[in-house]
Amino acid sequence: MTLPDCGPDLGPLHAYPTADGSFSLQSERFGEAFHNSAGARNEAIAKFAVPAQLERFRNGTPLRVLDVCVGLGYNSAAVLEALPSPAPELMWWGLELDRRPLELALAQPEFRSSWSPSVLQILEQMRDHGGWHHNRSSGELLWGDARRMLQEIPGDQCFDLILQDAFSPQRCPELWTEEFLADLAGRLAAGGRLLTYSRSAAVRASLRRNGLTLLSLLPAPGERPGWSSGTMAVRPGPPIPVAGPGWRALLAMEEEHLHTRAAVPFRDPSSADDSAVILRRRSLEQASCNLEATNAWQRRWRQDATS
Ligand SMILES: C[S@@+](CC[C@H](N)C(=O)[O-])C[C@H]1O[C@@H](n2cnc3c(N)ncnc32)[C@H](O)[C@@H]1O
């Protein structure tokens, strides 16, 4: 099924079922699927809800969440479903450019039946009213470019959890730049966690330069195992074990990856450049840097790096 274009910017979306049977989309503008081979729902649970360890918020500690690239809403829905009981006070913000993914998802009976009535009601309120306000739970979805919309959230608002799920750095570099990641990292509370499916050296190096501790995510059920399935970046705070539900320490090969040309960051000094400008700027910086070529690193770790 192909869904109509809604303007010059956002391009057509194509619907497809993922490996776990859950509904997802492919974007023609970004040339990329919204979810990976594991399936949309599996990925949201394994890479976002599980490593968030939401039971930490059992004892009346409020939970502040930022969902970057809400899309169909899987990641936030998985987090909402996994909240401990009694649920903590919740303050949620979402950033998203395109209204269609959430509208299309909520029109799918299979998608709707994946969630409990209370989570479904919240997704509907995001779609219809741009948020919700219940007794101890509130949310605001800010429509527009995430770089700009993040600035609409009061500067002193910190997050315990940031779900960073933009399209890949090569397709959507504007949301993986040194500057945008610094803005996100700067919003993490002590002990706060930024979760992403990305294992990109450029992204990891930017997060580390911003004072975060890096951990590597384990594959979701059904996902083809590779050398890493994503990144959890943690603002120093209460001690966190090097291995936990859904994560482990970085391997030596992952540490070395951070010293190759792949680790040259995406830069967007004005926070307004388009992807072509950002990619060109990075290529020039890579060509003139004296970091090790990434294919030399790949050859050294051939067995692991190609899996
Ligand atoms: C990989 S999908 C996100 C999937 C989503 N997290 C989910 O659970 O369904 C990436 C999303 O980023 C959005 N997007 C792309 N560029 C953006 C931008 N500059 N600002 C905000 N959202 C953007 C797209 O519209 C798309 O919904």
The ligand as a Tripos MOL2 file, in Angstrom:
@<TRIPOS>MOLECULE
LIG
   27    29     1     0     0
SMALL
NO_CHARGES

@<TRIPOS>ATOM
      1 C1         12.5170    5.9420   12.2920 C.3       1 LIG1
      2 S1         11.0770    6.9330   12.2980 S.3       1 LIG1
      3 C2         10.5840    6.9320   14.0050 C.3       1 LIG1
      4 C3          9.8110    5.7080   14.4280 C.3       1 LIG1
      5 C4          9.1110    5.9310   15.7300 C.3       1 LIG1
      6 N1          9.9860    6.1980   16.8300 N.3       1 LIG1
      7 C5          8.1570    4.8280   16.0780 C.2       1 LIG1
      8 O1          8.2410    4.2840   17.1780 O.co2     1 LIG1
      9 O2          7.3090    4.5210   15.2510 O.co2     1 LIG1
     10 C6         11.7300    8.5530   12.1230 C.3       1 LIG1
     11 C7         10.7180    9.6650   12.2810 C.3       1 LIG1
     12 O3         11.4350   10.8880   12.2690 O.3       1 LIG1
     13 C8         10.6090   11.8940   11.7270 C.3       1 LIG1
     14 N2         11.4870   13.0120   11.3440 N.ar      1 LIG1
     15 C9         12.3340   13.0920   10.2890 C.ar      1 LIG1
     16 N3         13.0000   14.2550   10.3060 N.ar      1 LIG1
     17 C10        12.5790   14.9290   11.4060 C.ar      1 LIG1
     18 C11        12.8970   16.1870   11.9710 C.ar      1 LIG1
     19 N4         13.8100   16.9950   11.4240 N.pl3     1 LIG1
     20 N5         12.2780   16.5560   13.1060 N.ar      1 LIG1
     21 C12        11.3530   15.7510   13.6880 C.ar      1 LIG1
     22 N6         11.0120   14.5390   13.1960 N.ar      1 LIG1
     23 C13        11.6180   14.1300   12.0770 C.ar      1 LIG1
     24 C14         9.9150   11.1780   10.5870 C.3       1 LIG1
     25 O4          8.7180   11.8470   10.2280 O.3       1 LIG1
     26 C15         9.6750    9.7850   11.1940 C.3       1 LIG1
     27 O5          8.3970    9.7220   11.7740 O.3       1 LIG1
@<TRIPOS>BOND
     1     1     2 1
     2     2     3 1
     3     2    10 1
     4     3     4 1
     5     4     5 1
     6     5     6 1
     7     5     7 1
     8     7     8 2
     9     7     9 1
    10    10    11 1
    11    11    12 1
    12    11    26 1
    13    12    13 1
    14    13    14 1
    15    13    24 1
    16    14    15 ar
    17    14    23 ar
    18    15    16 ar
    19    16    17 ar
    20    17    18 ar
    21    17    23 ar
    22    18    19 1
    23    18    20 ar
    24    20    21 ar
    25    21    22 ar
    26    22    23 ar
    27    24    25 1
    28    24    26 1
    29    26    27 1
@<TRIPOS>SUBSTRUCTURE
     1 LIG1         1 GROUP 0 **** ****
